[in-house]
Every structure is written in C-alpha cells, then in structure tokens.
Amino acid sequence: CPCVPSEGAMMDNRFATALVIACVLSLISTIYMAASIGTDFWYEYHTVSPAENISEASRIIWEEFVSKDADEKTYTDALFRYNGTVGLWRRCITVPKNSHWYSPPGISKTDMTTNCISFSLSDQFVEKYIEPGNHNSGTDLNRTYLWRLQFLLPFVSIGLMCFGALIGLCACACRSLYPAIATGVLHFLAGLCTLGLVGCYVAGIELLHRKLPLPEDVKGEFGWSFCLACVSAPLQFMAAALFIWAARTNRKEFTLLKAYRVA
C-alpha cells in the first residue's frame, strides 16, 4: 500500500474517532455473525400438545430423524412434533430423557433433553424436491439454490471482513488512511452478503412451509440466531460508511491543504 507518513500526521481527532467506532462496529458484527453461524436457533417450532404423549408412530419418526438417510420431509415432521430448532449446520428436537419412551411412576414427565443432528457438507448441496421427500417429483431449483446460498453467504461475509481487517492493518503500518477505502468497500460487500443470507433464509422457510404447512397445534418463529444475523448487516453497513467517509474526507482535506501551501 502507498505509504504517506505526512498524511497520517495530518489526521485529526474526527477521523481517528470515526475509525475507532468503525473498528468496534466491525468487531461486533463479526462476533454476531460467528455466533449466528454456530448456533441452532435460526427457526424454532413450538408444539402446543404435550411432548410426553408419544405414540409408536412418533417413535418411528424420531428414529428416522436421527438416521443419516432422513429426507427433508421426515426431519421436518419431527421438528414439528418435538419443538424443533433449525440452524445453518444442525437441526434439533426436544424429547423425553427416558429412552424407553415411557415414564414410570416417580419420574417427571417434564424431564426433557435436546438431541441434535448435523447437516453434512453433502447435505448442504443436496437437491430439494418439488414435493419434499418424493425423489420422483423433480428438483425445486428455487429452494435448492436458496439453501445453498444461505450456507455459503455467511462465510463469504466473514471472509470479506477479515480481508478488510488485513487491509486496515496495512493502512496502520503505512500511516495512511487511504487504504481504509478498500476496507469500507469490503465491509459494504460483506453487509450485502449478510443481507442476502437473511433474505434467502426467510424465502427458503416460506417456500418450505408452502410445501409442508405447519400443523394447527404448531407455531413457528424466527429465533435469536437469525436476529443476530439481522443485526450484523446494518453494523457492517455503518462500519463501511465510516471507513469510506474518514478516508475520503481526510484525503480531500490533505490535498486542499497541500495545494494551499504550494500556492
């Protein structure tokens, strides 16, 4: 990067403050994105009927849920029945701790445990079908690519912010604010990726529920992991605006001052 020591010396408190705030916003957004990727509460299902009253058919559904060969309809039905939560990497259901599916006298029926199954890398790129669970119904391209994008976009977003941080370190080493423009542009692109992630996830959930409507006794809502991603996007945009403003304004003032001295 171009080293301009005199420009760094000309930086006043306004630009230094803007850079500090931008760095803090960038750090917070990175933490939020990492937390949202690593947690399982993007979407939550809440069942009104008691989870303890488990029939033999329900037991079969649970056993298929933990199977590696479970298709989309199978694990979605289990999510409906057992207060499921869905993340980008895992799906979880809440079931009684008693492995025999029967609570003998003296054991609390509210003694529950959460069981989670991870999506493998191949699961993230598997095709979605027009009729979930029916491989003969044809590929649903909209849901297929929405699912893939919601998996890829958060990693692209974090990667852009990390690359922007490296450019920021370069700017500090060169004592110049000008490379901060690139940092701002990368944060803006990261914000677009995060915004795209949120949009893809919402659209994917809506399309899935059109294929597999929620039962009457099941309520679905977006969880706090999804909210973290929603908050991360505006933080990235604000950090980008501060980086670009500080770099451009400081550069402009430095150029004007240099022209004034020459004159």
Buried (B, 14 or more C-beta within 10 A) or exposed (E): EEEBEEBBEBBEEEBEEBBEBBBEBBBBBBEBBBBBBEBBBBBBBEBEEEBBEBEEEBEEBBEBBEEEEBBBBBBBBBBBBBBBBBBBBBBBBBBBEBEEBEBEEEEEEEEBEEBBBEBEEEBBEBBBBBBBBEEEEEEBEEBBBBBBBBBBBBBBBBEBBEBBBEBBEBBBEBBBBBBBBBBBBBBBBBBBBBBBBBBBBBBBBEBBEEBBEEBEEBEBEBBEBBBBBBBBBBBBBBBBBBBBBBBBBBBEBBEEEEEEEEE
